[in-house]
């Protein structure tokens, strides 16, 4: 734990009268609980729930009331806060852990927190990490402070020409840009007024809950300046305005299908996966059109896709070469950095071109572009001789770039030994084994899709 995080933990450890002073926190947690109740009124309750920055358990208690059968995990930096939550909700799994970089196994259907994220040093990176802990269709529901909070205190400081002493909380447009590709989310802001009475009462309550008191950098405001601001505040205000941002996001069901080699069976797996998920299909880089109709046409037929469920390739070339070389023959440069993921209200399956290391242009490999998409990867590999080496190398390359791996699909005659070795040494699950098919038909794809849907925990649509 860094020195800064240790300081935060120690401050909250000493907040003995937290709940007595945490009026705003309690109101925000209650509002978040109300939103959760409405959200899950017409959908299945989450089975696995993670709460970030549980504090003394204000929100934790509400979560247990809302979802009495859910497996509830709550984490916080402060050991004493964690102990109080453990006492408040004995059946929850409560652990001392940094909410910004949680180290947890498994996945969750709901991740939530109230007034925790204003302590994060990099919200955008944190959301990427948290998205990986969500199941497809899982949700993140959080609150944090937004721009305009502590308005009356800021006004007093501005009137005196003094620094405010509080952080610059993010504006709504900035928060909206911080959702990763994996999440479809929205932020809203609700004003909240706390009748603090006096400046002394306001600062005393902040100290009681272990929150930030006015300071410049790591240094508290000089006593003389602090007194002047307090006097001005007492002459002009008796309440404090907060802007509470509510973030609500769902993890989209999106997969990127790639392989350990070209001709590995990615297109068949993409068709099966698209059918299993009822997804939209996109192959952004298509080559070899002078020899065949292309993978987009093949998947459209095999998965039985309607036209509105097929996204045309962003680049389509005639020669059966890498995108870089095929593009060069047509005097085109592939520019993957200009591509954005398609908007669709369905799950999305994206099929790559060739293997992970295929060049898209002079500077970019497919895996480089993939690293920026923040999508889980399904890696297709052969089942036969040589697959262990190729698959483990591909897994290592993906992990080196921080790319999430959803699982492996093996293509060819099933080989129990190779499967066991890949799962053991690759520390990854084999989601499916697609045998050699004498006749690849929509009907056979439907059969394999039904099997894969069961593995993924979805219904074949």
PyMOL commands that set and color helices and strands:
alter all, ss='L'
color gray80, all
select helices_A, chain A and resi 3-13+18-21+23-39+58-66+79-88+99-101+117-119+123-132+151-160+172-177+199-208+223-236+266-277+295-302+307-309+323-329+336-338+366-371+387-400+416-426+442-456
alter helices_A, ss='H'
color red, helices_A
select strands_A, chain A and resi 48-52+71-76+93-96+108-114+134-145+183-194+215-216+219-220+240-251+254-259+280-282+285-286+310-311+315-316+348-355+376-382+405-411+430-434
alter strands_A, ss='S'
color yellow, strands_A
deselect
rebuild
show_as cartoon
